[in-house]
Amino acid sequence: MPQGPNIPPTLSVLFIDSSTNQRPYWADQLKPCSDQYQIVEASDGQSGLEAYRSRRIDCVVLEVALPDDSGFPTLVNLVPIASKPQVPVIVLTQIPIPNCLGACQGQRCVCVFAQVAWVGQGFG
């Protein structure tokens, strides 16, 4: 996307989540917040890492409970040195928070949020 003195820079956010309901839901929630957001979506760790390496990504939202068990390895790959992250990573997960906090400790994550289904809303 072109940038110049009169064009605001874009902020690219990569959502990595295998759920065909949750990933678009959270991406759609973010889109109206700013016309500067460029949303990139990936359904597994490998395609997420490929997207991350192929373009500038400013922030990653990662579901660590991916069906192919690539969530935590993807997190470690995105932030190989916990004390020197190159990109902010927000973990948005269905794993119970105490379990996930322990696994994400060491400053690999900016923050961890639990995804919960509300009455009448189920995620698949």
C-alpha positions as CSV (number, residue, x, y, z in Angstrom):
1,M,0.0,0.0,0.0
2,P,1.4,3.4,-0.9
3,Q,2.6,5.7,1.8
4,G,3.6,9.3,1.7
5,P,3.2,12.6,3.6
6,N,-0.6,12.6,3.2
7,I,-1.3,8.9,3.4
8,P,-1.4,7.5,7.0
9,P,0.8,4.3,7.4
10,T,-1.0,1.0,7.7
11,L,-0.7,-1.2,10.7
12,S,-0.8,-4.9,9.8
13,V,-2.3,-7.4,12.2
14,L,-1.9,-11.1,11.6
15,F,-4.6,-13.4,13.1
16,I,-3.5,-17.1,13.4
17,D,-6.5,-19.2,14.3
18,S,-7.8,-22.4,12.8
19,S,-11.5,-21.6,13.6
20,T,-13.5,-20.6,10.6
21,N,-15.8,-18.8,13.0
22,Q,-13.5,-17.2,15.5
23,R,-10.7,-15.8,13.2
24,P,-13.1,-13.8,11.0
25,Y,-15.1,-12.7,14.0
26,W,-12.1,-11.2,15.8
27,A,-10.7,-9.7,12.5
28,D,-14.1,-8.2,11.8
29,Q,-14.2,-6.7,15.3
30,L,-10.9,-5.0,14.7
31,K,-11.5,-3.6,11.2
32,P,-13.9,-0.8,12.1
33,C,-11.5,0.5,14.8
34,S,-9.3,2.1,12.2
35,D,-9.1,2.3,8.5
36,Q,-5.3,2.0,8.9
37,Y,-5.5,-1.7,9.9
38,Q,-4.5,-4.2,7.3
39,I,-5.8,-7.6,8.5
40,V,-4.0,-10.8,7.4
41,E,-5.4,-14.2,8.4
42,A,-3.9,-17.6,8.6
43,S,-5.5,-20.9,9.7
44,D,-2.4,-22.7,11.1
45,G,1.1,-22.0,12.4
46,Q,2.9,-22.8,9.2
47,S,0.8,-20.5,7.0
48,G,1.0,-17.8,9.8
49,L,4.8,-17.9,9.8
50,E,4.8,-17.8,6.0
51,A,2.6,-14.7,6.1
52,Y,4.8,-13.1,8.9
53,R,8.0,-13.7,6.9
54,S,6.5,-12.5,3.6
55,R,5.4,-9.0,4.7
56,R,5.7,-6.4,7.4
57,I,3.5,-7.5,10.4
58,D,3.1,-5.1,13.3
59,C,1.2,-7.4,15.7
60,V,0.2,-11.0,15.8
61,V,-2.9,-12.4,17.5
62,L,-2.4,-16.1,18.0
63,E,-4.6,-18.9,19.1
64,V,-2.1,-21.3,20.7
65,A,-4.6,-24.2,20.8
66,L,-4.3,-25.1,17.1
67,P,-5.5,-28.5,16.0
68,D,-2.1,-29.4,14.5
69,D,-0.4,-28.5,17.8
70,S,1.6,-25.8,16.1
71,G,0.5,-22.9,18.4
72,F,3.2,-23.0,21.0
73,P,6.0,-23.7,18.4
74,T,4.7,-20.8,16.4
75,L,4.8,-18.6,19.4
76,V,8.4,-19.6,20.1
77,N,9.3,-19.1,16.4
78,L,7.7,-15.6,16.4
79,V,9.5,-14.7,19.6
80,P,12.7,-16.8,19.7
81,I,14.3,-14.7,22.4
82,A,11.7,-14.0,25.0
83,S,13.3,-10.8,26.3
84,K,13.7,-9.3,22.8
85,P,10.5,-9.7,20.9
86,Q,10.5,-8.3,17.4
87,V,6.7,-8.2,17.2
88,P,4.0,-7.9,19.8
89,V,2.1,-11.2,20.2
90,I,-1.3,-11.3,21.8
91,V,-2.5,-14.8,22.7
92,L,-6.3,-15.3,22.4
93,T,-7.0,-18.8,23.4
94,Q,-9.6,-21.3,24.6
95,I,-7.0,-23.0,26.9
96,P,-7.8,-22.3,30.6
97,I,-5.9,-19.2,31.5
98,P,-3.7,-20.6,34.4
99,N,-2.4,-23.3,32.0
100,C,-1.8,-20.8,29.2
101,L,-0.1,-18.2,31.4
102,G,2.4,-20.8,32.5
103,A,3.2,-21.8,29.0
104,C,3.4,-18.2,27.7
105,Q,5.5,-16.9,30.6
106,G,8.9,-15.4,30.0
107,Q,7.6,-12.4,28.2
108,R,6.8,-14.2,24.9
109,C,3.3,-12.7,24.9
110,V,2.1,-9.2,25.3
111,C,-1.0,-10.5,27.0
112,V,-3.2,-13.5,27.1
113,F,-7.0,-13.4,26.7
114,A,-9.5,-16.2,27.1
115,Q,-12.0,-16.8,24.4
116,V,-15.3,-17.8,25.8
117,A,-18.5,-18.6,24.1
118,W,-21.5,-16.7,25.3
119,V,-25.1,-17.9,25.6
120,G,-26.4,-18.6,22.1
121,Q,-23.0,-18.2,20.6
122,G,-20.9,-21.3,19.9
123,F,-17.5,-21.3,18.2
124,G,-16.4,-24.2,16.1
